[in-house]
Amino acid sequence: MSNAYKQAAYKNIEQLKLFTKTMPGYFKGVMLALISCGLFVYVSTIVRTLSTSISEFEILLFRQLVFIMLLLPTIFRNVNTLRKPKHVQLHVIRIIGAFFALYLSFITLRELPLASAIAISFTSVLFVALLSPIFLSEKITVNRWATVIIGFIGVMLIIQPSFNGSKGIYFALGLFGALGAATTSICIKKIIKVESSTNLLVYQAVFIAIITIIPAVKNWVTPTFEQATLLVTVGVISSLAQWIGVTAFKYGDANVIANVQYSNILYSLLFGYFLFQEIPNFTGLAGCVLLIFSICFSLLRKTN
């Protein structure tokens, strides 16, 4: 019985490997992006909890330090390669964009409702659509613009945001963060052709840690055991999500991968329902339908 089970498991693994090898590249990119998005939304719920008592700089520093520790074996194996970065200017721009994207997103997560903060990040999809024809020579067709716009309308219907009064400044900060994320996506797509995913991850982990260390120390709050556990969890899951997200750009166009980020709102609705018993109204459900249509239409159009 045991041998039969092992043979069946081995056969299933081989079939999975074969399916993965024959899977179209763009489909791999979309699947990886979906996984990455889900992990990042989960991290956002933890960051939202931590940011009420610990500064964003400290959270970000912990995140990067955990990432560096996880990367240490890889760093030692690739020291020679890491010493010879390609496209240094693009690396610098990418790291600055990633820093502002992370830091400003942590602020919006603290000050705005989870769904609203995530929705603001979706404007990065529009920024990518605007920038990719200029910097990546990717052609944005009418159908693709329609996909982006329909998806964004779906997101707005889901969250029905209101950013009036004192919260307006955080909406503006979220937009700058989204621009930083879009800039990072564009740079990754250009660099990944000549640079390994390992190099991209190591450079970002190390240099963002360097940027955050001084302000983190100035605003330091010694975490409790529970907070320290959550901080480490943020670092581990973010690291995994970032590696998967970077790999996704190897297989799909930047604006297609960015469009998949709309799925974040679906993840946030699932977390809200199962963790906080939040149920969307009819308008929100209509937005879900539009959002799913946007993602599926993008896949079907690419297939054809």
Rosetta silent file (secondary structure, phi, psi, omega in degrees, C-alpha in Angstrom):
SEQUENCE: MSNAYKQAAYKNIEQLKLFTKTMPGYFKGVMLALISCGLFVYVSTIVRTLSTSISEFEILLFRQLVFIMLLLPTIFRNVNTLRKPKHVQLHVIRIIGAFFALYLSFITLRELPLASAIAISFTSVLFVALLSPIFLSEKITVNRWATVIIGFIGVMLIIQPSFNGSKGIYFALGLFGALGAATTSICIKKIIKVESSTNLLVYQAVFIAIITIIPAVKNWVTPTFEQATLLVTVGVISSLAQWIGVTAFKYGDANVIANVQYSNILYSLLFGYFLFQEIPNFTGLAGCVLLIFSICFSLLRKTN
SCORE:     score description
SCORE:     0.000 S_00000001
   1 L     0.000  -40.018 -179.683    0.000    0.000    0.000 S_00000001
   2 H   -65.407  -42.971  179.108    2.865    2.294    0.892 S_00000001
   3 H   -64.202  -39.727  179.032    4.659    1.617   -2.428 S_00000001
   4 H   -63.296  -38.926  178.993    1.448    2.206   -4.372 S_00000001
   5 H   -65.601  -42.626  179.758    0.997    5.536   -2.570 S_00000001
   6 H   -63.955  -40.782  179.276    4.578    6.572   -3.344 S_00000001
   7 H   -64.252  -41.758  179.132    4.172    5.639   -7.012 S_00000001
   8 H   -64.515  -42.311  179.417    0.938    7.613   -7.251 S_00000001
   9 H   -63.900  -42.999  179.449    2.543   10.644   -5.554 S_00000001
  10 H   -62.238  -41.480  179.711    5.572   10.429   -7.868 S_00000001
  11 H   -63.413  -42.268  179.722    3.293   10.220  -10.909 S_00000001
  12 H   -64.222  -39.535  178.984    1.323   13.283   -9.778 S_00000001
  13 H   -64.159  -43.044  179.192    4.548   15.246   -9.248 S_00000001
  14 H   -63.882  -39.370  178.219    5.804   14.320  -12.718 S_00000001
  15 H   -65.128  -38.353  178.060    2.465   15.330  -14.253 S_00000001
  16 H   -64.663  -41.494  177.799    2.641   18.660  -12.402 S_00000001
  17 H   -62.494  -42.595  179.773    6.180   19.254  -13.707 S_00000001
  18 H   -64.340  -42.155  179.119    5.064   18.450  -17.253 S_00000001
  19 H   -62.766  -40.920 -179.965    2.066   20.767  -16.945 S_00000001
  20 H   -65.045  -39.949 -179.380    4.305   23.558  -15.655 S_00000001
  21 H   -67.086  -37.165 -177.165    6.778   23.111  -18.522 S_00000001
  22 H   -87.486   -6.836 -179.389    4.051   23.184  -21.182 S_00000001
  23 L   -67.230  133.595  177.682    2.173   26.073  -19.577 S_00000001
  24 L   -56.400  145.125 -175.946    2.298   29.265  -21.699 S_00000001
  25 H   -58.256  -45.372 -177.506    4.767   31.805  -20.355 S_00000001
  26 H   -63.589  -32.144  179.822    2.226   34.610  -19.882 S_00000001
  27 H   -69.248  -38.814  175.505   -0.031   32.203  -17.947 S_00000001
  28 H   -59.795  -43.618 -179.956    2.852   31.369  -15.590 S_00000001
  29 H   -60.273  -43.392 -179.761    3.375   35.074  -15.063 S_00000001
  30 H   -65.693  -44.482 -179.865   -0.281   35.643  -14.208 S_00000001
  31 H   -62.280  -43.622  178.317   -0.416   32.678  -11.812 S_00000001
  32 H   -63.947  -40.162  179.458    2.742   33.793  -10.017 S_00000001
  33 H   -64.640  -37.982  178.244    1.403   37.349   -9.790 S_00000001
  34 H   -62.951  -42.806  178.583   -1.866   36.085   -8.259 S_00000001
  35 H   -64.648  -45.244  179.904    0.035   34.172   -5.576 S_00000001
  36 H   -60.229  -42.759 -179.567    2.272   37.152   -4.866 S_00000001
  37 H   -61.555  -44.565 -179.814   -0.736   39.474   -4.540 S_00000001
  38 H   -60.419  -42.182  179.860   -2.464   37.192   -2.050 S_00000001
  39 H   -66.671  -39.907 -179.963    0.621   37.024    0.154 S_00000001
  40 H   -66.813  -35.913  177.797    1.108   40.792    0.068 S_00000001
  41 H   -65.803  -39.889  176.857   -2.506   41.435    1.123 S_00000001
  42 H   -61.112  -42.586  177.243   -2.033   39.085    4.067 S_00000001
  43 H   -61.799  -37.475 -179.748    1.094   41.027    5.029 S_00000001
  44 H   -60.331  -37.750  179.012   -0.902   44.266    4.778 S_00000001
  45 H   -65.383  -35.442  178.769   -3.321   43.062    7.456 S_00000001
  46 H   -71.904  -43.717  179.993   -0.381   42.401    9.796 S_00000001
  47 H   -60.359  -40.106  179.519    1.280   45.753    9.024 S_00000001
  48 H   -59.492  -39.869  178.539   -1.998   47.527    9.754 S_00000001
  49 H   -68.592  -43.739 -176.917   -2.054   45.937   13.216 S_00000001
  50 H   -69.629  -35.677 -170.916    1.611   46.693   13.968 S_00000001
  51 L   -68.458  -10.208  177.243    1.612   50.300   12.736 S_00000001
  52 L   -73.448  -20.255 -177.400   -0.639   51.446   15.581 S_00000001
  53 L  -130.087  -13.173 -178.531    2.252   51.041   18.037 S_00000001
  54 L  -126.301  139.316 -176.597    5.450   50.685   15.962 S_00000001
  55 L   -66.570  153.601  179.309    6.784   53.183   13.405 S_00000001
  56 H   -61.592  -35.035  179.288    6.687   52.389    9.704 S_00000001
  57 H   -64.047  -40.891 -179.404   10.477   52.729    9.510 S_00000001
  58 H   -67.759  -41.205  177.540   10.958   50.077   12.199 S_00000001
  59 H   -61.131  -44.272 -178.590    8.511   47.697   10.512 S_00000001
  60 H   -66.507  -38.274  178.708   10.272   48.234    7.192 S_00000001
  61 H   -63.957  -46.484  177.385   13.706   47.707    8.771 S_00000001
  62 H   -58.575  -43.106 -179.513   12.622   44.420   10.352 S_00000001
  63 H   -57.376  -46.560 -176.905   11.139   43.365    7.029 S_00000001
  64 H   -71.856  -38.357  179.991   14.394   43.988    5.204 S_00000001
  65 H   -64.021  -41.836  176.355   16.632   42.433    7.884 S_00000001
  66 H   -62.299  -41.763  179.085   14.605   39.218    7.847 S_00000001
  67 H   -59.989  -45.369 -179.552   14.799   39.245    4.053 S_00000001
  68 H   -62.433  -42.243  178.888   18.595   39.646    4.168 S_00000001
  69 H   -60.722  -41.427  178.820   18.931   36.757    6.630 S_00000001
  70 H   -67.081  -28.638 -177.742   16.897   34.508    4.356 S_00000001
  71 H   -88.199   -7.434 -174.488   19.064   35.546    1.419 S_00000001
  72 H   -52.580  -48.219  177.949   22.415   34.993    3.172 S_00000001
  73 H   -57.905  -40.684  179.245   23.109   31.532    1.655 S_00000001
  74 H   -68.155  -37.275  179.306   22.303   32.907   -1.784 S_00000001
  75 H   -62.046  -45.284 -179.361   24.445   35.997   -1.171 S_00000001
  76 H   -64.343  -33.959 -179.487   27.483   33.878   -0.282 S_00000001
  77 H   -76.115  -19.880 -173.373   27.007   31.735   -3.395 S_00000001
  78 L  -123.685   30.327 -177.326   26.720   34.748   -5.695 S_00000001
  79 H   -57.409  -46.054 -176.859   29.237   37.220   -4.240 S_00000001
  80 H   -62.709  -41.923  179.351   31.111   37.659   -7.521 S_00000001
  81 H   -67.006  -40.632 -178.521   27.932   38.310   -9.486 S_00000001
  82 H   -65.758  -24.333  179.447   26.592   40.731   -6.876 S_00000001
  83 L   -75.964  -11.320 -175.857   29.797   42.773   -7.150 S_00000001
  84 L  -124.869   69.111  179.855   29.085   43.484  -10.819 S_00000001
  85 L   -67.778  145.973  175.612   25.596   44.997  -11.110 S_00000001
  86 L  -102.983  148.608  179.429   24.256   45.827  -14.552 S_00000001
  87 L    54.482   60.369 -176.634   22.265   49.024  -15.235 S_00000001
  88 H   -57.185  -41.021 -179.000   23.298   50.723  -11.976 S_00000001
  89 H   -61.281  -42.579  178.586   21.102   53.757  -12.661 S_00000001
  90 H   -65.210  -36.182  176.562   18.021   51.581  -13.086 S_00000001
  91 H   -62.010  -43.247 -179.748   18.853   49.763   -9.846 S_00000001
  92 H   -63.104  -47.060  179.402   19.053   53.090   -8.016 S_00000001
  93 H   -61.711  -42.196 -179.291   15.729   54.281   -9.444 S_00000001
  94 H   -62.947  -43.474 -178.057   14.106   50.929   -8.641 S_00000001
  95 H   -66.533  -42.246  177.630   15.304   50.940   -5.033 S_00000001
  96 H   -63.188  -44.094  178.198   14.132   54.525   -4.456 S_00000001
  97 H   -61.876  -42.447  179.860   10.764   53.710   -6.019 S_00000001
  98 H   -65.650  -38.698  178.727   10.419   50.558   -3.928 S_00000001
  99 H   -60.797  -50.861 -178.962   11.285   52.431   -0.724 S_00000001
 100 H   -65.854  -36.036  177.800    8.620   55.083   -1.268 S_00000001
 101 H   -61.358  -44.990 -178.820    6.095   52.460   -2.386 S_00000001
 102 H   -70.357  -51.417 -175.223    6.622   50.448    0.808 S_00000001
 103 H   -62.241  -46.982 -178.317    6.919   53.334    3.263 S_00000001
 104 H   -69.870  -32.017  176.914    3.943   55.299    1.934 S_00000001
 105 H   -67.456  -34.786  177.072    1.795   52.164    1.689 S_00000001
 106 H   -64.054  -38.264  178.474    2.489   51.474    5.382 S_00000001
 107 H   -65.571  -45.711 -179.450    1.265   54.988    6.233 S_00000001
 108 H   -66.485  -33.230  176.470   -1.948   54.591    4.225 S_00000001
 109 H   -64.374  -33.834  179.407   -2.541   51.187    5.808 S_00000001
 110 H   -74.655  -38.681 -169.997   -2.339   52.845    9.228 S_00000001
 111 H   -96.626  -20.494 -176.209   -4.543   55.835    8.442 S_00000001
 112 L  -119.133  159.195  173.726   -7.133   54.464    5.985 S_00000001
 113 L   -56.826  149.961 -175.026   -9.432   51.423    5.932 S_00000001
 114 H   -53.548  -50.060 -177.461   -7.696   48.325    4.560 S_00000001
 115 H   -62.833  -37.847  179.873   -9.757   48.162    1.354 S_00000001
 116 H   -67.561  -43.531  179.138   -9.277   51.879    0.695 S_00000001
 117 H   -61.884  -41.732  178.881   -5.510   51.700    1.208 S_00000001
 118 H   -67.509  -38.394 -179.781   -5.272   48.725   -1.143 S_00000001
 119 H   -61.665  -40.261  178.807   -7.494   50.448   -3.694 S_00000001
 120 H   -59.490  -37.137 -178.804   -5.161   53.444   -3.849 S_00000001
 121 H   -63.654  -21.550 -179.327   -2.301   51.086   -4.696 S_00000001
 122 L   -68.702  -17.085  176.806   -4.231   50.024   -7.808 S_00000001
 123 H   -64.136  -16.595  175.516   -3.472   53.365   -9.407 S_00000001
 124 H   -61.587  -29.306  177.214   -0.028   51.842  -10.034 S_00000001
 125 H   -62.059  -42.882  178.729   -1.731   49.829  -12.790 S_00000001
 126 H   -66.827  -40.911  178.661   -2.664   53.057  -14.548 S_00000001
 127 H   -62.441  -40.812  178.013    0.857   54.448  -14.054 S_00000001
 128 H   -63.677  -42.345  179.509    2.366   51.271  -15.563 S_00000001
 129 H   -61.884  -33.895  178.827    0.001   51.507  -18.518 S_00000001
 130 H   -76.132  -36.411 -173.257    1.152   55.088  -19.068 S_00000001
 131 H   -88.476  -30.652 -174.503    4.870   54.394  -18.618 S_00000001
 132 H   -62.575  -36.200  175.792    5.341   51.011  -20.320 S_00000001
 133 H   -65.349  -30.017 -176.792    4.890   52.312  -23.910 S_00000001
 134 H   -79.020  -47.437 -171.616    7.518   55.001  -23.209 S_00000001
 135 H  -101.031  -18.639 -179.243   10.161   52.995  -21.347 S_00000001
 136 L  -117.118   -4.166 -177.914    9.439   49.393  -22.425 S_00000001
 137 L    57.562   29.372  175.615    8.087   49.953  -25.938 S_00000001
 138 L   -84.061  130.813 -179.394    5.084   47.811  -25.011 S_00000001
 139 L   -80.391  124.825  178.131    2.104   48.504  -27.219 S_00000001
 140 L  -102.579  105.041 -178.216   -1.029   49.374  -25.255 S_00000001
 141 L   -78.874  171.009  177.231   -3.993   48.539  -27.436 S_00000001
 142 H   -61.745  -41.309  179.704   -7.524   49.854  -27.053 S_00000001
 143 H   -62.451  -39.827 -179.591   -8.583   46.497  -25.650 S_00000001
 144 H   -69.338  -39.460  174.739   -5.842   46.578  -23.039 S_00000001
 145 H   -60.684  -40.306  178.752   -6.753   50.118  -22.001 S_00000001
 146 H   -61.462  -40.306  178.563  -10.360   48.930  -21.710 S_00000001
 147 H   -61.077  -45.429 -179.493   -9.210   46.078  -19.470 S_00000001
 148 H   -62.983  -46.908 -176.314   -7.328   48.466  -17.161 S_00000001
 149 H   -67.866  -43.193  178.898  -10.193   50.952  -16.952 S_00000001
 150 H   -61.269  -42.634  178.384  -12.892   48.300  -16.432 S_00000001
 151 H   -61.746  -41.291 -179.271  -10.833   46.726  -13.677 S_00000001
 152 H   -67.829  -39.194  176.196  -10.339   50.065  -11.951 S_00000001
 153 H   -61.470  -40.777  177.814  -14.053   50.859  -12.151 S_00000001
 154 H   -59.941  -41.665  178.711  -14.719   47.463  -10.600 S_00000001
 155 H   -62.621  -44.655 -179.688  -12.370   48.273   -7.722 S_00000001
 156 H   -63.222  -35.678  177.705  -14.081   51.609   -7.088 S_00000001
 157 H   -68.301  -34.461 -179.216  -17.481   49.908   -7.021 S_00000001
 158 H   -67.638  -48.785 -173.185  -16.220   47.372   -4.509 S_00000001
 159 H   -92.401  -22.061 -179.481  -14.782   49.809   -1.980 S_00000001
 160 L    45.099   62.074 -169.762  -16.958   52.888   -2.751 S_00000001
 161 L   -71.908  153.719  173.244  -14.202   55.102   -1.356 S_00000001
 162 L  -137.435  113.610 -175.739  -14.558   58.428    0.357 S_00000001
 163 L  -118.750   49.810 -178.863  -11.374   60.445    0.842 S_00000001
 164 L   -90.115  166.862  172.143  -12.730   63.726    2.134 S_00000001
 165 H    68.118 -140.402 -173.838  -11.448   65.960    4.919 S_00000001
 166 H   -67.268  -17.626 -177.997   -8.286   65.170    6.865 S_00000001
 167 H   -80.802   -7.525 -177.492   -7.787   61.849    5.071 S_00000001
 168 H   -60.332  -36.562 -179.457   -7.111   63.585    1.744 S_00000001
 169 H   -63.142  -34.541 -179.452   -3.381   63.914    2.476 S_00000001
 170 H   -74.398  -28.844  172.871   -3.110   60.145    2.914 S_00000001
 171 H   -64.481  -43.087  178.687   -4.826   59.616   -0.426 S_00000001
 172 H   -64.187  -42.602  177.821   -2.156   61.836   -2.021 S_00000001
 173 H   -62.603  -38.292  177.741    0.626   59.925   -0.245 S_00000001
 174 H   -62.849  -36.754  177.983   -0.908   56.670   -1.488 S_00000001
 175 H   -65.402  -42.038  177.137   -0.790   57.993   -5.058 S_00000001
 176 H   -63.840  -38.390  176.752    2.913   58.810   -4.727 S_00000001
 177 H   -63.783  -39.376  178.677    3.465   55.325   -3.330 S_00000001
 178 H   -65.847  -37.342  176.191    1.630   53.827   -6.299 S_00000001
 179 H   -64.267  -38.692  176.038    3.840   55.819   -8.670 S_00000001
 180 H   -62.530  -41.397  178.305    6.862   54.410   -6.856 S_00000001
 181 H   -64.652  -40.693  178.535    5.511   50.879   -7.275 S_00000001
 182 H   -64.802  -41.310  177.561    4.899   51.469  -10.993 S_00000001
 183 H   -60.806  -41.367  178.007    8.421   52.817  -11.433 S_00000001
 184 H   -61.986  -43.206  179.980    9.770   49.710   -9.705 S_00000001
 185 H   -61.841  -43.283  179.298    7.772   47.437  -12.016 S_00000001
 186 H   -62.984  -44.535 -179.550    9.077   49.200  -15.124 S_00000001
 187 H   -64.537  -41.489  179.514   12.683   48.976  -13.905 S_00000001
 188 H   -60.456  -43.942 -178.189   12.344   45.286  -13.011 S_00000001
 189 H   -62.273  -34.688  178.752   11.013   44.472  -16.455 S_00000001
 190 H   -76.874  -40.232 -174.435   14.020   46.190  -18.069 S_00000001
 191 H   -77.157  -34.953 -171.735   16.646   44.779  -15.688 S_00000001
 192 L   -61.908  -17.346  179.173   15.344   41.201  -15.448 S_00000001
 193 L   -70.924  -25.991 -176.192   16.455   40.554  -19.034 S_00000001
 194 L  -125.081   -7.185 -177.083   20.118   40.832  -18.059 S_00000001
 195 L  -122.751  143.454 -179.648   20.105   40.500  -14.257 S_00000001
 196 L   -74.625  156.499  176.951   19.153   37.512  -12.111 S_00000001
 197 H   -59.970  -35.260  179.874   16.183   37.606   -9.718 S_00000001
 198 H   -59.009  -47.815 -179.959   18.653   36.987   -6.886 S_00000001
 199 H   -61.142  -42.761  179.387   20.567   40.183   -7.614 S_00000001
 200 H   -59.618  -44.947 -177.284   17.378   42.217   -7.792 S_00000001
 201 H   -68.949  -42.527 -177.602   16.187   40.904   -4.436 S_00000001
 202 H   -65.581  -48.370 -179.498   19.532   41.286   -2.665 S_00000001
 203 H   -57.635  -46.140 -177.572   20.169   44.861   -3.818 S_00000001
 204 H   -65.815  -43.529 -178.948   16.678   45.968   -2.787 S_00000001
 205 H   -60.898  -47.061 -175.243   16.807   44.210    0.586 S_00000001
 206 H   -69.569  -48.606 -172.127   20.206   45.623    1.543 S_00000001
 207 H   -75.908  -31.160  174.298   19.834   49.197    0.350 S_00000001
 208 H   -68.447  -35.939  175.450   16.310   49.759    1.671 S_00000001
 209 H   -60.918  -42.641  179.080   17.557   48.477    5.040 S_00000001
 210 H   -62.691  -41.869 -179.501   20.381   51.040    4.887 S_00000001
 211 H   -63.341  -37.270 -172.119   17.918   53.837    4.049 S_00000001
 212 H   -90.134  -13.625 -169.822   15.603   52.978    6.958 S_00000001
 213 H   -63.617  -42.104 -177.833   18.093   52.212    9.722 S_00000001
 214 H   -67.647  -52.663  177.969   18.655   55.789   10.992 S_00000001
 215 H   -63.916  -28.961  178.082   14.985   56.900   11.163 S_00000001
 216 H   -67.090  -42.592  179.242   14.061   53.493   12.609 S_00000001
 217 H   -65.748  -39.171  179.861   16.581   53.868   15.454 S_00000001
 218 H   -64.148  -31.477 -178.172   15.388   57.425   16.177 S_00000001
 219 L  -110.977   28.637 -171.104   11.786   56.205   16.535 S_00000001
 220 L   -67.144  134.554  172.092   12.621   52.816   18.058 S_00000001
 221 L  -127.785  120.479 -178.917   10.029   50.969   20.151 S_00000001
 222 L   -66.918  117.997 -175.867   11.152   47.684   21.682 S_00000001
 223 L   -74.259  150.274  171.568    8.598   45.137   20.431 S_00000001
 224 L   -73.124  174.060  179.423    6.869   42.635   22.676 S_00000001
 225 H   -60.660  -42.331  179.667    7.235   38.923   21.937 S_00000001
 226 H   -64.249  -43.005  179.124    3.948   38.940   20.014 S_00000001
 227 H   -65.942  -40.047  178.781    4.943   42.022   18.015 S_00000001
 228 H   -62.295  -39.200  177.574    8.380   40.554   17.277 S_00000001
 229 H   -62.230  -43.035  178.999    6.713   37.383   15.982 S_00000001
 230 H   -66.795  -37.825  178.550    4.492   39.449   13.690 S_00000001
 231 H   -63.134  -42.396  177.791    7.480   41.496   12.491 S_00000001
 232 H   -65.905  -39.543  178.876    9.365   38.324   11.560 S_00000001
 233 H   -61.006  -43.046  176.753    6.228   36.978    9.851 S_00000001
 234 H   -57.452  -44.636 -179.317    6.009   40.174    7.783 S_00000001
 235 H   -64.550  -44.356 -177.031    9.628   39.722    6.722 S_00000001
 236 H   -67.241  -49.981 -176.269    9.311   36.045    5.784 S_00000001
 237 H   -69.324  -38.530  177.510    6.045   36.307    3.844 S_00000001
 238 H   -62.195  -39.344  179.512    7.047   39.572    2.158 S_00000001
 239 H   -61.708  -47.159  179.463   10.296   37.955    1.040 S_00000001
 240 H   -62.892  -45.183 -178.882    8.464   35.018   -0.482 S_00000001
 241 H   -63.544  -39.253 -178.802    5.869   37.261   -2.121 S_00000001
 242 H   -68.139  -41.073  178.573    8.545   39.568   -3.539 S_00000001
 243 H   -62.560  -43.492  178.850   10.548   36.688   -5.012 S_00000001
 244 H   -64.929  -41.334 -179.173    7.415   35.267   -6.651 S_00000001
 245 H   -65.265  -41.439  177.611    6.402   38.723   -7.905 S_00000001
 246 H   -63.762  -41.619  179.940    9.805   39.438   -9.450 S_00000001
 247 H   -62.875  -32.983 -179.450    9.800   36.032  -11.145 S_00000001
 248 H   -58.618  -32.288 -178.127    6.367   36.787  -12.649 S_00000001
 249 L   -71.495  -12.409  176.080    7.906   39.574  -14.754 S_00000001
 250 L   -70.689  -25.426 -169.950   10.058   37.002  -16.546 S_00000001
 251 L  -109.014  -22.493 -175.668    6.981   35.545  -18.200 S_00000001
 252 L  -129.122  159.073  175.211    4.488   38.363  -18.794 S_00000001
 253 L   -62.008  148.529 -176.184    4.334   41.940  -20.068 S_00000001
 254 H   -58.964  -43.041 -176.891    4.637   44.525  -17.295 S_00000001
 255 H   -72.000  -26.677  176.253    1.179   46.011  -17.904 S_00000001
 256 H   -71.566  -46.725  178.720   -0.453   42.531  -17.939 S_00000001
 257 H   -61.951  -41.311  179.607    1.215   41.524  -14.655 S_00000001
 258 H   -63.008  -36.750 -179.325    0.297   44.903  -13.163 S_00000001
 259 H   -63.692  -30.787  178.932   -3.331   44.396  -14.191 S_00000001
 260 H   -65.158  -20.801  179.490   -3.426   41.180  -12.145 S_00000001
 261 L   -61.116  -18.320  175.606   -2.820   43.333   -9.058 S_00000001
 262 L   -58.664  -24.911 -179.998   -6.530   44.137   -9.178 S_00000001
 263 H   -63.968  -15.979  177.457   -7.006   40.701   -7.598 S_00000001
 264 H   -55.017  -38.151 -177.089   -5.708   42.234   -4.341 S_00000001
 265 H   -67.637  -33.009  176.671   -9.152   43.666   -3.670 S_00000001
 266 H   -66.798  -40.871  176.409  -10.693   40.202   -3.955 S_00000001
 267 H   -62.044  -41.877 -178.854   -8.187   38.905   -1.435 S_00000001
 268 H   -65.752  -34.684  176.014   -8.999   41.795    0.897 S_00000001
 269 H   -65.979  -39.576  178.219  -12.712   40.999    0.618 S_00000001
 270 H   -65.006  -44.942  177.217  -12.022   37.362    1.508 S_00000001
 271 H   -61.480  -42.075  179.982   -9.932   38.378    4.520 S_00000001
 272 H   -63.081  -38.837 -178.427  -12.637   40.842    5.548 S_00000001
 273 H   -70.745  -48.911 -174.385  -15.360   38.220    5.297 S_00000001
 274 H   -79.973  -28.995 -178.085  -13.612   35.364    7.096 S_00000001
 275 H   -96.631  -34.279 -174.075  -11.713   37.418    9.684 S_00000001
 276 H  -123.870    7.357  178.478  -14.019   40.380   10.322 S_00000001
 277 L    55.259   36.375  177.593  -17.415   39.181    8.987 S_00000001
 278 L   -90.377  124.675 -176.360  -17.540   42.078    6.501 S_00000001
 279 L  -115.705  124.558 -179.819  -20.029   41.426    3.693 S_00000001
 280 L   -68.850  150.093  177.035  -20.018   43.590    0.514 S_00000001
 281 L   -81.987 -174.983 -176.167  -23.276   45.194   -0.639 S_00000001
 282 H   -60.754  -41.257  179.243  -24.847   44.757   -4.081 S_00000001
 283 H   -61.789  -40.850  177.960  -22.703   47.509   -5.612 S_00000001
 284 H   -63.414  -40.141  178.212  -19.603   45.834   -4.241 S_00000001
 285 H   -65.289  -37.400  176.656  -20.621   42.485   -5.706 S_00000001
 286 H   -62.688  -38.224  176.998  -21.167   44.159   -9.085 S_00000001
 287 H   -64.189  -36.988  177.145  -17.629   45.508   -8.818 S_00000001
 288 H   -60.576  -42.013  179.787  -16.348   41.980   -8.144 S_00000001
 289 H   -61.910  -44.916  178.971  -17.972   40.792  -11.368 S_00000001
 290 H   -62.875  -40.719 -178.448  -16.310   43.621  -13.336 S_00000001
 291 H   -64.474  -46.460  178.577  -12.974   42.912  -11.711 S_00000001
 292 H   -63.205  -39.695  177.876  -13.064   39.196  -12.501 S_00000001
 293 H   -61.704  -41.139 -179.739  -14.141   40.004  -16.055 S_00000001
 294 H   -59.970  -45.966 -178.802  -11.178   42.366  -16.413 S_00000001
 295 H   -67.377  -46.782 -178.604   -8.668   39.682  -15.359 S_00000001
 296 H   -65.335  -39.010  179.029  -10.262   36.890  -17.429 S_00000001
 297 H   -62.887  -38.390  178.480  -10.582   39.130  -20.490 S_00000001
 298 H   -63.214  -42.042  179.366   -6.888   39.952  -20.286 S_00000001
 299 H   -67.171  -45.659 -178.128   -6.009   36.232  -20.222 S_00000001
 300 H   -64.454  -40.226 -179.939   -8.398   35.286  -23.054 S_00000001
 301 H   -65.031  -38.805  179.738   -7.193   38.137  -25.262 S_00000001
 302 H   -67.501  -38.646  178.396   -3.574   37.095  -24.712 S_00000001
 303 H   -61.800  -42.733 -179.197   -4.447   33.483  -25.540 S_00000001
 304 L   -72.625    0.000    0.000   -6.081   34.462  -28.803 S_00000001
